[in-house]
Amino acid sequence: MAPKVETKNSKSASRENIAFIRQMLGELHQVAEKEKADMLCYLIEMAYVEAGELHSRM
């Protein structure tokens, strides 16, 4: 993992990072669906929802 980098507006950067993670989870979910990986789809969906809730609280 990369070290945490502090920026002037770390709240804004954190919000962007969570949005990026959520976007990547959406793409991973599509791949998992194509592979019919049901459990993986479920876990990715849970992470996607959690990222959305975290993003909305920031």
Phi and psi in radians as a Rosetta constraint file:
Dihedral C 1 N 2 CA 2 C 2 CIRCULARHARMONIC -1.348 0.35
Dihedral N 2 CA 2 C 2 N 3 CIRCULARHARMONIC 2.580 0.35
Dihedral C 2 N 3 CA 3 C 3 CIRCULARHARMONIC -1.179 0.35
Dihedral N 3 CA 3 C 3 N 4 CIRCULARHARMONIC 2.641 0.35
Dihedral C 3 N 4 CA 4 C 4 CIRCULARHARMONIC -1.252 0.35
Dihedral N 4 CA 4 C 4 N 5 CIRCULARHARMONIC 2.247 0.35
Dihedral C 4 N 5 CA 5 C 5 CIRCULARHARMONIC -1.892 0.35
Dihedral N 5 CA 5 C 5 N 6 CIRCULARHARMONIC 2.179 0.35
Dihedral C 5 N 6 CA 6 C 6 CIRCULARHARMONIC -1.434 0.35
Dihedral N 6 CA 6 C 6 N 7 CIRCULARHARMONIC 2.418 0.35
Dihedral C 6 N 7 CA 7 C 7 CIRCULARHARMONIC -2.148 0.35
Dihedral N 7 CA 7 C 7 N 8 CIRCULARHARMONIC 2.982 0.35
Dihedral C 7 N 8 CA 8 C 8 CIRCULARHARMONIC -1.020 0.35
Dihedral N 8 CA 8 C 8 N 9 CIRCULARHARMONIC -0.747 0.35
Dihedral C 8 N 9 CA 9 C 9 CIRCULARHARMONIC -2.028 0.35
Dihedral N 9 CA 9 C 9 N 10 CIRCULARHARMONIC 1.283 0.35
Dihedral C 9 N 10 CA 10 C 10 CIRCULARHARMONIC -1.163 0.35
Dihedral N 10 CA 10 C 10 N 11 CIRCULARHARMONIC -0.479 0.35
Dihedral C 10 N 11 CA 11 C 11 CIRCULARHARMONIC -1.147 0.35
Dihedral N 11 CA 11 C 11 N 12 CIRCULARHARMONIC -0.748 0.35
Dihedral C 11 N 12 CA 12 C 12 CIRCULARHARMONIC -1.134 0.35
Dihedral N 12 CA 12 C 12 N 13 CIRCULARHARMONIC -0.727 0.35
Dihedral C 12 N 13 CA 13 C 13 CIRCULARHARMONIC -1.125 0.35
Dihedral N 13 CA 13 C 13 N 14 CIRCULARHARMONIC -0.724 0.35
Dihedral C 13 N 14 CA 14 C 14 CIRCULARHARMONIC -1.091 0.35
Dihedral N 14 CA 14 C 14 N 15 CIRCULARHARMONIC -0.728 0.35
Dihedral C 14 N 15 CA 15 C 15 CIRCULARHARMONIC -1.083 0.35
Dihedral N 15 CA 15 C 15 N 16 CIRCULARHARMONIC -0.732 0.35
Dihedral C 15 N 16 CA 16 C 16 CIRCULARHARMONIC -1.142 0.35
Dihedral N 16 CA 16 C 16 N 17 CIRCULARHARMONIC -0.687 0.35
Dihedral C 16 N 17 CA 17 C 17 CIRCULARHARMONIC -1.101 0.35
Dihedral N 17 CA 17 C 17 N 18 CIRCULARHARMONIC -0.755 0.35
Dihedral C 17 N 18 CA 18 C 18 CIRCULARHARMONIC -1.138 0.35
Dihedral N 18 CA 18 C 18 N 19 CIRCULARHARMONIC -0.692 0.35
Dihedral C 18 N 19 CA 19 C 19 CIRCULARHARMONIC -1.088 0.35
Dihedral N 19 CA 19 C 19 N 20 CIRCULARHARMONIC -0.702 0.35
Dihedral C 19 N 20 CA 20 C 20 CIRCULARHARMONIC -1.128 0.35
Dihedral N 20 CA 20 C 20 N 21 CIRCULARHARMONIC -0.783 0.35
Dihedral C 20 N 21 CA 21 C 21 CIRCULARHARMONIC -1.042 0.35
Dihedral N 21 CA 21 C 21 N 22 CIRCULARHARMONIC -0.766 0.35
Dihedral C 21 N 22 CA 22 C 22 CIRCULARHARMONIC -1.087 0.35
Dihedral N 22 CA 22 C 22 N 23 CIRCULARHARMONIC -0.724 0.35
Dihedral C 22 N 23 CA 23 C 23 CIRCULARHARMONIC -1.084 0.35
Dihedral N 23 CA 23 C 23 N 24 CIRCULARHARMONIC -0.779 0.35
Dihedral C 23 N 24 CA 24 C 24 CIRCULARHARMONIC -1.126 0.35
Dihedral N 24 CA 24 C 24 N 25 CIRCULARHARMONIC -0.664 0.35
Dihedral C 24 N 25 CA 25 C 25 CIRCULARHARMONIC -1.084 0.35
Dihedral N 25 CA 25 C 25 N 26 CIRCULARHARMONIC -0.676 0.35
Dihedral C 25 N 26 CA 26 C 26 CIRCULARHARMONIC -1.060 0.35
Dihedral N 26 CA 26 C 26 N 27 CIRCULARHARMONIC -0.739 0.35
Dihedral C 26 N 27 CA 27 C 27 CIRCULARHARMONIC -1.200 0.35
Dihedral N 27 CA 27 C 27 N 28 CIRCULARHARMONIC -0.705 0.35
Dihedral C 27 N 28 CA 28 C 28 CIRCULARHARMONIC -1.100 0.35
Dihedral N 28 CA 28 C 28 N 29 CIRCULARHARMONIC -0.637 0.35
Dihedral C 28 N 29 CA 29 C 29 CIRCULARHARMONIC -1.080 0.35
Dihedral N 29 CA 29 C 29 N 30 CIRCULARHARMONIC -0.718 0.35
Dihedral C 29 N 30 CA 30 C 30 CIRCULARHARMONIC -1.066 0.35
Dihedral N 30 CA 30 C 30 N 31 CIRCULARHARMONIC -0.740 0.35
Dihedral C 30 N 31 CA 31 C 31 CIRCULARHARMONIC -1.133 0.35
Dihedral N 31 CA 31 C 31 N 32 CIRCULARHARMONIC -0.788 0.35
Dihedral C 31 N 32 CA 32 C 32 CIRCULARHARMONIC -1.090 0.35
Dihedral N 32 CA 32 C 32 N 33 CIRCULARHARMONIC -0.664 0.35
Dihedral C 32 N 33 CA 33 C 33 CIRCULARHARMONIC -1.090 0.35
Dihedral N 33 CA 33 C 33 N 34 CIRCULARHARMONIC -0.764 0.35
Dihedral C 33 N 34 CA 34 C 34 CIRCULARHARMONIC -1.067 0.35
Dihedral N 34 CA 34 C 34 N 35 CIRCULARHARMONIC -0.548 0.35
Dihedral C 34 N 35 CA 35 C 35 CIRCULARHARMONIC -1.545 0.35
Dihedral N 35 CA 35 C 35 N 36 CIRCULARHARMONIC 0.013 0.35
Dihedral C 35 N 36 CA 36 C 36 CIRCULARHARMONIC 0.977 0.35
Dihedral N 36 CA 36 C 36 N 37 CIRCULARHARMONIC 0.699 0.35
Dihedral C 36 N 37 CA 37 C 37 CIRCULARHARMONIC -1.642 0.35
Dihedral N 37 CA 37 C 37 N 38 CIRCULARHARMONIC 1.421 0.35
Dihedral C 37 N 38 CA 38 C 38 CIRCULARHARMONIC -1.029 0.35
Dihedral N 38 CA 38 C 38 N 39 CIRCULARHARMONIC -0.816 0.35
Dihedral C 38 N 39 CA 39 C 39 CIRCULARHARMONIC -1.145 0.35
Dihedral N 39 CA 39 C 39 N 40 CIRCULARHARMONIC -0.710 0.35
Dihedral C 39 N 40 CA 40 C 40 CIRCULARHARMONIC -1.113 0.35
Dihedral N 40 CA 40 C 40 N 41 CIRCULARHARMONIC -0.710 0.35
Dihedral C 40 N 41 CA 41 C 41 CIRCULARHARMONIC -1.017 0.35
Dihedral N 41 CA 41 C 41 N 42 CIRCULARHARMONIC -0.783 0.35
Dihedral C 41 N 42 CA 42 C 42 CIRCULARHARMONIC -1.072 0.35
Dihedral N 42 CA 42 C 42 N 43 CIRCULARHARMONIC -0.824 0.35
Dihedral C 42 N 43 CA 43 C 43 CIRCULARHARMONIC -1.140 0.35
Dihedral N 43 CA 43 C 43 N 44 CIRCULARHARMONIC -0.695 0.35
Dihedral C 43 N 44 CA 44 C 44 CIRCULARHARMONIC -1.145 0.35
Dihedral N 44 CA 44 C 44 N 45 CIRCULARHARMONIC -0.699 0.35
Dihedral C 44 N 45 CA 45 C 45 CIRCULARHARMONIC -1.051 0.35
Dihedral N 45 CA 45 C 45 N 46 CIRCULARHARMONIC -0.728 0.35
Dihedral C 45 N 46 CA 46 C 46 CIRCULARHARMONIC -1.087 0.35
Dihedral N 46 CA 46 C 46 N 47 CIRCULARHARMONIC -0.765 0.35
Dihedral C 46 N 47 CA 47 C 47 CIRCULARHARMONIC -1.149 0.35
Dihedral N 47 CA 47 C 47 N 48 CIRCULARHARMONIC -0.659 0.35
Dihedral C 47 N 48 CA 48 C 48 CIRCULARHARMONIC -1.091 0.35
Dihedral N 48 CA 48 C 48 N 49 CIRCULARHARMONIC -0.790 0.35
Dihedral C 48 N 49 CA 49 C 49 CIRCULARHARMONIC -1.116 0.35
Dihedral N 49 CA 49 C 49 N 50 CIRCULARHARMONIC -0.795 0.35
Dihedral C 49 N 50 CA 50 C 50 CIRCULARHARMONIC -1.051 0.35
Dihedral N 50 CA 50 C 50 N 51 CIRCULARHARMONIC -0.745 0.35
Dihedral C 50 N 51 CA 51 C 51 CIRCULARHARMONIC -1.104 0.35
Dihedral N 51 CA 51 C 51 N 52 CIRCULARHARMONIC -0.685 0.35
Dihedral C 51 N 52 CA 52 C 52 CIRCULARHARMONIC -1.127 0.35
Dihedral N 52 CA 52 C 52 N 53 CIRCULARHARMONIC -0.735 0.35
Dihedral C 52 N 53 CA 53 C 53 CIRCULARHARMONIC -1.173 0.35
Dihedral N 53 CA 53 C 53 N 54 CIRCULARHARMONIC -0.721 0.35
Dihedral C 53 N 54 CA 54 C 54 CIRCULARHARMONIC -1.083 0.35
Dihedral N 54 CA 54 C 54 N 55 CIRCULARHARMONIC -0.764 0.35
Dihedral C 54 N 55 CA 55 C 55 CIRCULARHARMONIC -1.069 0.35
Dihedral N 55 CA 55 C 55 N 56 CIRCULARHARMONIC -0.709 0.35
Dihedral C 55 N 56 CA 56 C 56 CIRCULARHARMONIC -1.249 0.35
Dihedral N 56 CA 56 C 56 N 57 CIRCULARHARMONIC -0.409 0.35
Dihedral C 56 N 57 CA 57 C 57 CIRCULARHARMONIC -1.457 0.35
Dihedral N 57 CA 57 C 57 N 58 CIRCULARHARMONIC -0.210 0.35
